[in-house]
Amino acid sequence: MVEEFGIPYVVSLGSLAEGRTVYVSDQGDTNAAVLSAVSDKVIEEVIEDLKQRGEVNKASAKQLLANPDTSGFKLKSQAQDLDMQLLQDIIKMPRDLRVSYGENVRVCMGRIMLGIFSYGTEDNKPALLRLISADVDLLKHYLSQAPRLSNLKFAFEHRVGLAVELGRLLGGLIRSVGVRP
């Protein structure tokens, strides 16, 4: 997968006591040539330091977000954040609101999540995007009703902001595939 994106990489196999084997990618670019000139000991120390600080995962995430083709990834992360926060709010609701209002919100959010997770493998992406967009609009409708419900106190403005941002991301995807909303 790393070679597909043209990112130089280093793989270290075995422990230091056993005599670790280090492989460096060679894709003909200057980065790989520089990496192959660095000693195995230096590479091992850098990798170990990055692992200890958790920077390996951060670097991977930054690379993924820097790629403009990852709008689906951003869409997923935004939807997951909204889903988690709505679930936390629904758990805190009184039982009568949780069963009526909360269940409608959960079902709607479930359809949104299902659509977003199936987006990558869907053959008819424009139709799926329209369905997800309609569900996001329905979710915004439900969230706009929440302040009028008695006994319900949570950060509606923040949840609506997340839903609006999700809608903007969807709108960008819809425009990128050339479909009119």
NUMISE-292055 format. One record per residue (C-alpha): x, y, z; residue number from 1. Coordinates in nm, 3 decimals, decimal comma, padded with zeros to 5 digits, always signed. Layout:
! NUMISE-292055
@x->X&y->Y&z->Z&k->NUM $
...
END
This chain:
! NUMISE-292055
@x->+00,000&y->+00,000&z->+00,000&k->1 $
@x->+00,283&y->+00,239&z->+00,084&k->2 $
@x->+00,446&y->+00,177&z->-00,254&k->3 $
@x->+00,118&y->+00,258&z->-00,428&k->4 $
@x->+00,130&y->+00,614&z->-00,289&k->5 $
@x->+00,503&y->+00,651&z->-00,360&k->6 $
@x->+00,605&y->+00,704&z->+00,001&k->7 $
@x->+00,953&y->+00,586&z->+00,096&k->8 $
@x->+00,945&y->+00,339&z->+00,382&k->9 $
@x->+01,164&y->+00,144&z->+00,619&k->10 $
@x->+01,078&y->-00,200&z->+00,760&k->11 $
@x->+01,268&y->-00,341&z->+01,054&k->12 $
@x->+01,235&y->-00,715&z->+01,128&k->13 $
@x->+01,357&y->-00,895&z->+01,439&k->14 $
@x->+01,493&y->-00,766&z->+01,768&k->15 $
@x->+01,815&y->-00,579&z->+01,823&k->16 $
@x->+01,959&y->-00,875&z->+02,020&k->17 $
@x->+01,891&y->-01,123&z->+01,734&k->18 $
@x->+02,040&y->-00,899&z->+01,471&k->19 $
@x->+01,761&y->-00,691&z->+01,322&k->20 $
@x->+01,715&y->-00,683&z->+00,944&k->21 $
@x->+01,622&y->-00,344&z->+00,799&k->22 $
@x->+01,467&y->-00,301&z->+00,453&k->23 $
@x->+01,453&y->+00,040&z->+00,285&k->24 $
@x->+01,225&y->+00,109&z->-00,012&k->25 $
@x->+01,395&y->+00,192&z->-00,338&k->26 $
@x->+01,162&y->+00,362&z->-00,580&k->27 $
@x->+01,425&y->+00,550&z->-00,774&k->28 $
@x->+01,350&y->+00,880&z->-00,604&k->29 $
@x->+01,594&y->+01,091&z->-00,406&k->30 $
@x->+01,429&y->+01,017&z->-00,071&k->31 $
@x->+01,486&y->+00,643&z->-00,110&k->32 $
@x->+01,848&y->+00,706&z->-00,212&k->33 $
@x->+01,902&y->+00,918&z->+00,098&k->34 $
@x->+01,735&y->+00,658&z->+00,321&k->35 $
@x->+01,949&y->+00,378&z->+00,180&k->36 $
@x->+02,264&y->+00,577&z->+00,265&k->37 $
@x->+02,165&y->+00,600&z->+00,634&k->38 $
@x->+02,301&y->+00,331&z->+00,864&k->39 $
@x->+02,073&y->+00,059&z->+01,003&k->40 $
@x->+02,146&y->+00,173&z->+01,359&k->41 $
@x->+02,023&y->+00,527&z->+01,291&k->42 $
@x->+01,708&y->+00,397&z->+01,122&k->43 $
@x->+01,634&y->+00,168&z->+01,418&k->44 $
@x->+01,679&y->+00,451&z->+01,666&k->45 $
@x->+01,455&y->+00,686&z->+01,468&k->46 $
@x->+01,182&y->+00,424&z->+01,431&k->47 $
@x->+01,195&y->+00,341&z->+01,802&k->48 $
@x->+01,182&y->+00,709&z->+01,896&k->49 $
@x->+00,884&y->+00,772&z->+01,667&k->50 $
@x->+00,700&y->+00,470&z->+01,809&k->51 $
@x->+00,756&y->+00,584&z->+02,166&k->52 $
@x->+00,620&y->+00,931&z->+02,093&k->53 $
@x->+00,328&y->+00,800&z->+01,883&k->54 $
@x->+00,445&y->+01,004&z->+01,586&k->55 $
@x->+00,425&y->+00,714&z->+01,338&k->56 $
@x->+00,045&y->+00,717&z->+01,352&k->57 $
@x->+00,031&y->+01,098&z->+01,341&k->58 $
@x->+00,252&y->+01,107&z->+01,032&k->59 $
@x->+00,033&y->+00,850&z->+00,859&k->60 $
@x->-00,280&y->+01,047&z->+00,944&k->61 $
@x->-00,129&y->+01,374&z->+00,818&k->62 $
@x->-00,031&y->+01,207&z->+00,491&k->63 $
@x->-00,380&y->+01,066&z->+00,452&k->64 $
@x->-00,547&y->+01,401&z->+00,520&k->65 $
@x->-00,307&y->+01,588&z->+00,291&k->66 $
@x->-00,418&y->+01,376&z->-00,004&k->67 $
@x->-00,716&y->+01,544&z->-00,177&k->68 $
@x->-00,860&y->+01,205&z->-00,272&k->69 $
@x->-00,936&y->+01,128&z->+00,092&k->70 $
@x->-01,259&y->+01,326&z->+00,118&k->71 $
@x->-01,434&y->+00,996&z->+00,193&k->72 $
@x->-01,205&y->+00,954&z->+00,495&k->73 $
@x->-01,286&y->+01,304&z->+00,621&k->74 $
@x->-01,655&y->+01,236&z->+00,567&k->75 $
@x->-01,630&y->+00,919&z->+00,777&k->76 $
@x->-01,445&y->+01,087&z->+01,061&k->77 $
@x->-01,694&y->+01,376&z->+01,070&k->78 $
@x->-01,990&y->+01,136&z->+01,071&k->79 $
@x->-01,834&y->+00,921&z->+01,342&k->80 $
@x->-01,776&y->+01,225&z->+01,561&k->81 $
@x->-02,138&y->+01,338&z->+01,521&k->82 $
@x->-02,265&y->+00,983&z->+01,583&k->83 $
@x->-02,064&y->+00,948&z->+01,903&k->84 $
@x->-02,180&y->+01,282&z->+02,041&k->85 $
@x->-02,544&y->+01,219&z->+01,954&k->86 $
@x->-02,526&y->+00,877&z->+02,120&k->87 $
@x->-02,390&y->+01,034&z->+02,437&k->88 $
@x->-02,676&y->+01,285&z->+02,431&k->89 $
@x->-02,939&y->+01,017&z->+02,372&k->90 $
@x->-02,810&y->+00,812&z->+02,664&k->91 $
@x->-02,866&y->+01,113&z->+02,894&k->92 $
@x->-03,225&y->+01,171&z->+02,777&k->93 $
@x->-03,527&y->+01,083&z->+02,989&k->94 $
@x->-03,675&y->+00,747&z->+02,891&k->95 $
@x->-03,984&y->+00,885&z->+02,715&k->96 $
@x->-03,776&y->+01,115&z->+02,492&k->97 $
@x->-03,511&y->+00,849&z->+02,436&k->98 $
@x->-03,773&y->+00,602&z->+02,310&k->99 $
@x->-03,953&y->+00,846&z->+02,082&k->100 $
@x->-03,720&y->+01,125&z->+01,974&k->101 $
@x->-03,387&y->+00,954&z->+02,044&k->102 $
@x->-03,481&y->+00,641&z->+01,850&k->103 $
@x->-03,565&y->+00,849&z->+01,541&k->104 $
@x->-03,230&y->+01,027&z->+01,563&k->105 $
@x->-03,042&y->+00,695&z->+01,606&k->106 $
@x->-03,218&y->+00,534&z->+01,308&k->107 $
@x->-03,145&y->+00,836&z->+01,089&k->108 $
@x->-02,781&y->+00,850&z->+01,201&k->109 $
@x->-02,752&y->+00,475&z->+01,143&k->110 $
@x->-02,863&y->+00,518&z->+00,780&k->111 $
@x->-02,610&y->+00,799&z->+00,736&k->112 $
@x->-02,328&y->+00,584&z->+00,877&k->113 $
@x->-02,428&y->+00,284&z->+00,664&k->114 $
@x->-02,431&y->+00,499&z->+00,352&k->115 $
@x->-02,096&y->+00,657&z->+00,428&k->116 $
@x->-01,930&y->+00,323&z->+00,504&k->117 $
@x->-02,069&y->+00,168&z->+00,187&k->118 $
@x->-01,970&y->+00,467&z->-00,030&k->119 $
@x->-01,631&y->+00,322&z->-00,129&k->120 $
@x->-01,777&y->+00,000&z->-00,269&k->121 $
@x->-02,098&y->+00,144&z->-00,415&k->122 $
@x->-02,142&y->+00,122&z->-00,792&k->123 $
@x->-02,403&y->+00,399&z->-00,811&k->124 $
@x->-02,229&y->+00,665&z->-00,603&k->125 $
@x->-02,451&y->+00,959&z->-00,711&k->126 $
@x->-02,769&y->+00,786&z->-00,594&k->127 $
@x->-02,610&y->+00,688&z->-00,264&k->128 $
@x->-02,486&y->+01,043&z->-00,206&k->129 $
@x->-02,838&y->+01,178&z->-00,264&k->130 $
@x->-02,977&y->+00,933&z->-00,006&k->131 $
@x->-02,713&y->+01,026&z->+00,249&k->132 $
@x->-02,779&y->+01,396&z->+00,182&k->133 $
@x->-03,152&y->+01,347&z->+00,242&k->134 $
@x->-03,079&y->+01,169&z->+00,570&k->135 $
@x->-02,847&y->+01,452&z->+00,679&k->136 $
@x->-03,128&y->+01,700&z->+00,608&k->137 $
@x->-03,366&y->+01,486&z->+00,813&k->138 $
@x->-03,114&y->+01,476&z->+01,098&k->139 $
@x->-03,087&y->+01,856&z->+01,087&k->140 $
@x->-03,467&y->+01,870&z->+01,110&k->141 $
@x->-03,464&y->+01,644&z->+01,417&k->142 $
@x->-03,191&y->+01,853&z->+01,578&k->143 $
@x->-03,387&y->+02,173&z->+01,513&k->144 $
@x->-03,682&y->+02,021&z->+01,704&k->145 $
@x->-03,472&y->+01,934&z->+02,009&k->146 $
@x->-03,467&y->+02,278&z->+02,179&k->147 $
@x->-03,850&y->+02,280&z->+02,183&k->148 $
@x->-03,868&y->+01,948&z->+02,367&k->149 $
@x->-03,908&y->+01,981&z->+02,742&k->150 $
@x->-03,647&y->+01,834&z->+02,978&k->151 $
@x->-03,389&y->+01,816&z->+02,701&k->152 $
@x->-03,067&y->+02,004&z->+02,760&k->153 $
@x->-02,758&y->+01,944&z->+02,550&k->154 $
@x->-02,531&y->+02,139&z->+02,312&k->155 $
@x->-02,769&y->+02,168&z->+02,017&k->156 $
@x->-02,566&y->+02,437&z->+01,843&k->157 $
@x->-02,258&y->+02,219&z->+01,838&k->158 $
@x->-02,447&y->+01,912&z->+01,710&k->159 $
@x->-02,618&y->+02,118&z->+01,440&k->160 $
@x->-02,279&y->+02,263&z->+01,344&k->161 $
@x->-02,140&y->+01,911&z->+01,301&k->162 $
@x->-02,444&y->+01,812&z->+01,091&k->163 $
@x->-02,405&y->+02,123&z->+00,873&k->164 $
@x->-02,035&y->+02,046&z->+00,821&k->165 $
@x->-02,128&y->+01,691&z->+00,728&k->166 $
@x->-02,373&y->+01,832&z->+00,476&k->167 $
@x->-02,103&y->+02,058&z->+00,329&k->168 $
@x->-01,868&y->+01,764&z->+00,286&k->169 $
@x->-02,145&y->+01,568&z->+00,117&k->170 $
@x->-02,220&y->+01,864&z->-00,109&k->171 $
@x->-01,856&y->+01,875&z->-00,215&k->172 $
@x->-01,863&y->+01,503&z->-00,295&k->173 $
@x->-02,188&y->+01,543&z->-00,488&k->174 $
@x->-02,037&y->+01,826&z->-00,695&k->175 $
@x->-01,718&y->+01,627&z->-00,754&k->176 $
@x->-01,914&y->+01,338&z->-00,909&k->177 $
@x->-02,113&y->+01,585&z->-01,118&k->178 $
@x->-02,456&y->+01,531&z->-00,967&k->179 $
@x->-02,703&y->+01,811&z->-00,905&k->180 $
@x->-02,842&y->+01,798&z->-00,549&k->181 $
END
